[in-house]
């Protein structure tokens, strides 16, 4: 029993009016602080769970949006019929979705969805044509009776709204509409008729929908009907009358109908969500004030104390009406549940700048639910409107609407399961495309597409309808085995690595570089003092790798990571500035040689990339770039020579070579890609024929492979756009090397079709027999870099992410955790799918994940997003290995340091100091366990790699000599001091 039922019982017993037992006003103020302290990013992760039993799944419509038949069968004019015929409006809701003539179609749509409840509104002027009971219209009443009978047959319960913005125009003309208090009695009379006529089959009643929009925008800004504006007092008088009209209707139901009909009555209150622009208490109070001005304006009188929020009273002073004590008692407690409306009809569209109080609007249904629970003592909440919208040209593939619907439902589930908010039902908006108020037909909000260009207004279910029906069938998002974390280990020879785009290069030796002479001030403070004007003659020391402090520091940092491999790129244009190996930079080659040899001394295997794609920035030697770049055959041959030079000088220490890193840039011309394939193949053959036997290494290239998932997976055709994108992104380079020796057939067919129909000139080169033999099979492993996942479908939703060449739209699921990098959400399962795609297509090829990481604020050393990212992505890699049989050989976290890869590093920097981030410790734990051990499972037993002793004797000898020298110095000082004391005594 809600507060309404309690009121009724108490009145029968002669007890004075019972107020809703509320939490202390303003309790919702803690919402922002509470959510700011929740664990990030785990709290943002998707929740796999189901809703409580008997949770109410609903869908809704509004009469003026969908009914049509605006002057048929005795219906009177509404204020919207008048409003849409004036001003600059170009369309009207005269026909809408024509639901008046298509009850069977509406019922079929409801059955397809499988909802338990249907929220619709009664058109006041269709029942009382001029707004009073004397203008009763039997045909209008019969329409609603037929609809309710039809709902009863399909076992769908009605949720009936008495007033959804379409006031009889005659009441506006005669009395000024809701600005006149006479409306209270007229509305009570209308409500009485509806309760009596339809109430035996209706258990949920909404008196008035979104009184904020009616008062503020109908009588203040003029955005909606009746379109009155520029009166700063009128909206608050209207709001006052709306509250009293609602209370009158509620009391009417409570007095006359509740005991026999057993229904519940409330008022649908709409709200945005808002977050502080700064983390100060005054900003949170401003957010509270913003919500009070929109939601609290009506909610506080109903649910707290029968009066307006203090913030409104402070700011409005004389403009805000006052309640008498009797009116407060009459209004307070007149809601049997909290009917909450949340969606684009209010958020981001109808909230004026002044109502934001300088704060930032956000989409936070979960936080709004928590705020309502805290502010109004956790009442039962029925979300009576929620959803999003698509553009007016959207047809049945409404991906944006579908994923926002998914997000809002998931936030509702979190509010129930995590926050213990008493949410009893959810209403998706809306059942059908229709007339969208001040947006007219410019947007579509329906789960069912309505073709307004056909005579019978043909309807088709959208993808959002299919999604919603499947969700209702499962009662939420039940946990699936593939979503559970895996336990297990990788093989003993698994390569655990870290990747960097480049290393710090400082070719000036840092040791023995100072020619100054110093003396030791033994009798003073013991410090070394430089002797002015004295310099040592140049020393012709033998070249030692230990001279480079930058190498020793970087190698030490790599070693501390406990990785087995380190992948980095060397710079072609720096090693051979002219492109000719005869002009090689010997100093730089020696530096790189020292770097890889020092890595080997600490048992880290270097993985060297010869050429790193850098987008529009040239990474070729200047003469090669000037001579046509990769289009030139000379560049291709020069790359093979450069590769040979690197194999010669560094190959003794390098066992994994990457010829090209991420050459498969989708903006690259196909002729350039063709030459890159040939360059890779030539370099690979150089290694295979000239160096492999002696050096025993392996070579391949790295392809960028972010996963692409079908935005919809309801039929076989839905996967075609994703397959097309993968063929163009990955198969473009992979098929010639790992597959048939030619480009994917999909590429040739699609580009030929585009050339024919669109007058484009996409030229995909043809492999000669010689080049096919040259390129095919030039690999020892398949290496990918993978960072994120996107969704794809045929259609145009957002021109910014629409790929015109492939005619596909890329989107993100808005329930995914977003990183700071644009369009790079955190989607761990995408890695598993990418690995399976490679494994399936190229049949068991050895695979390395050569780069995998996420960008985060460089100032954050407690990089919790990266901790979450590595744990979950590596866990998905483990599933691919243990469950799917993918031949996964290694995983490289990206990146080594913020210094070379800003925002991606596991090492941060404060001035000259190197700081280990939290993610590094977590990555080391995974490496130490070689995966994810189940509790109580002993460590995996792996034979240890032999320790390289290349420099151990030298280090040992130097340590011994140093120790002896230190002991000798200490003894000399000791005896010198002792002799001095003896001499003093004498």
Secondary structure, DSSP 8 states (H G I E B T S, - for coil): --HHHHHHHHHHTT----------TTGGGGHHHHHHTS-TTGGGS----B--TT-EEEEE--HHHH---TTSTT---BHHHHHTTSTT-----SSTT-GGG-HHHHHHHHHHHT-SEEEEE--HHHHBTTSSGGGB-HHHHHHHHHHHHHHHHTT-EEEEEEESS--BHHHHHHH-GGGSTHHHHHHHHHHHHHHHHHGGGEEEEEEEE-HHIIIIIHTTB-SSTT--BS-TTHHHHHHHHHHHHHHHHHHHHHHHTHHHH--EEEEEEE--EEE-SSSSHHHHHHHHHHHIIIIIHHHHHHHTSSS--HHHHHHHGGGS----HHHHHHHTT--SSEEEEESTTTTTTT--GGGGTT-EEE--HHHHHHHHHHHTTS--EEEEEE---EETT--S--HHHHHHHHHHHHHHHHHHHTT---EEEEEEE-SB----GGGTTSEE--SEEE-TTSTT--EEE-HHHHHHHHHHHHTB----GGGS---EE--TT-EEEEE-S------S--SS---EEEEE-TTTT--EEEEEEEE---------GGG-HHHHHHHHHHHHTT-SEEEEE--HHHHSTTS-GGG--HHHHHHHHHHHHHHHHTT-EEEEEEEE--TTS--S-HHHHHTTGGGSHHHHHHHHHHHHHHHHHHTTTEEEEEEEES---TTS-HHHHHHHHHHHHHHHHHHHHHTHHHH--EEEEEEE--EEEES--SSGGGGHHHHHHHIIIIIHHHHHHHSSSS--HHHHHHHHHHHHHH----------HHHHHHHTT--SSEEEE---EEEEEES-S-GGGEETTTTEEEE--TTSEE-SSTT-EE-THHHHHHHHHHHHHTTS--EEEEEE-----TT-SS-HHHHHHHHHHHHHHHHHHHTT---EEEEEEE-SBTTTSTTT-SEEEETTEEEE-HHHHHHHHHHHHTEE--TT-------------TTHHHHHHHHHHHHHHHHHHHHHHHHHHHHHHHHHH-
